Amino acid sequence: MITSLFICFGLLQFILALYLLNHRHENFLTLKQVPDNVRHDLTYFAFAFIASGLAAGVAALAGSEAIQIVALVLAALVASALGLMLPKYLR
């Protein structure tokens, strides 16, 4: 059961990374044109979500609780950093 949850969790992170990569140039949330500094940050966070998704995949295959905790904490840190960064640009 936990294996399938971690696979879904990893896929969700890959979808989020794909969204960030696809919307780097236009139509990101309320921005019609994305400034260069936001574009750079979105690329960084997309790759961070890809790394976190890979960690979730490894956690699903390994079944180790320590790796699962690392994958969850990594995803939480990346999502929190993205959430703290966005209001700065969306004023």
Rosetta blueprint (number, residue, H / E / L):
1 M L
2 I H
3 T H
4 S H
5 L H
6 F H
7 I H
8 C H
9 F H
10 G H
11 L H
12 L H
13 Q H
14 F H
15 I H
16 L H
17 A H
18 L H
19 Y H
20 L H
21 L H
22 N H
23 H L
24 R L
25 H L
26 E E
27 N E
28 F E
29 L L
30 T L
31 L E
32 K E
33 Q E
34 V L
35 P L
36 D H
37 N H
38 V H
39 R H
40 H H
41 D H
42 L H
43 T H
44 Y H
45 F H
46 A H
47 F H
48 A H
49 F H
50 I H
51 A H
52 S H
53 G H
54 L H
55 A H
56 A H
57 G H
58 V H
59 A H
60 A H
61 L H
62 A H
63 G L
64 S L
65 E H
66 A H
67 I H
68 Q H
69 I H
70 V H
71 A H
72 L H
73 V H
74 L H
75 A H
76 A H
77 L H
78 V H
79 A H
80 S H
81 A H
82 L H
83 G H
84 L H
85 M H
86 L H
87 P H
88 K H
89 Y H
90 L L
91 R L
